Amino acid sequence: MGDYPLGYVATDKGRDRDVEPIKTEQKAASRIVELRQAGRSYREIATALDAEGNKPRRAVSWSAAAVRNITPREIND
């Protein structure tokens, strides 16, 4: 079983499992969309997310590759 996309987490287990939003991650996903639609590069977006205090799920800071991997799920880039 893989991870849930940025902004979501599993609740419960097995057949009772459901998906719940994570507000802080949803904020980061929205910011990625906003900045990408404004024409910013993946690296610029990663830098902006770090500067604004948005934290990635596992890493210490955002990378351009992480932003690039998230973007297609959020918008048709």
N, C-alpha and C positions, 0 to 999 in steps of 0.2 A: 504494500500500500504506500502510495506516495504522499507527499506533503500537500496541504491545501494551498491554493494561490495566496499571494500577498493580500492581507486584509481579512482572512477567514481562518477559523480554527474549528476542529471537531469538538462536539460536546457529547458526552456519554460514550458508550462503546457498543459494538455489535449492531444489532437491529435497531437499537434505540439511538444510534448515532445520528446527529444532525449537524448542521453547519451554523456557526455563529460569527457575526462580524467582529473584527478587532478595530476599534475606532482609530487608534493611533496608526495602524497600518493602512486603514482606509484613507486617512489623511495623506499619507505618503503616496499612495496610488493615485489619488486625485491630483496631487502636486506634479507627479510625473506626467500625467496627461496634459495638465495646464502648460507646463514648461515645454513639452515636446510639440504641442500645437502652436506654441509661440516661436518654434524654429530652433530651440536650443539643442545642442548636441548631447549625446549620452553622458559624456564626461562633464559637461557643464551642469547637467541635471544632477549627477552624482554629487558634485561639489556643492550645489545649492541645497540639496537634501541634508548633507552633513552640516552645512552652515546654519540651517534652520532648525537643527536638533532632531530631525527625523532619523530614527534608528532602523537599520536593516534587521531582519529576523535573526541572523546568526553571526554576521561579520561585525567588526569594529566600526567600519565605515562603508559607505556605498561605493561601488565600483561601476564603471561604465558598462561592463558586461552584465552586471546584475540588473541595471536599469534597462539595458537592451533586451534582456530575457523577459522582463515584466511587461514592457511596452506593448507587444502584440496582443497580450491578453486584455489589455485595457483599451487600446484603440487600434484601428486598422492603419498601421504606420506605412 
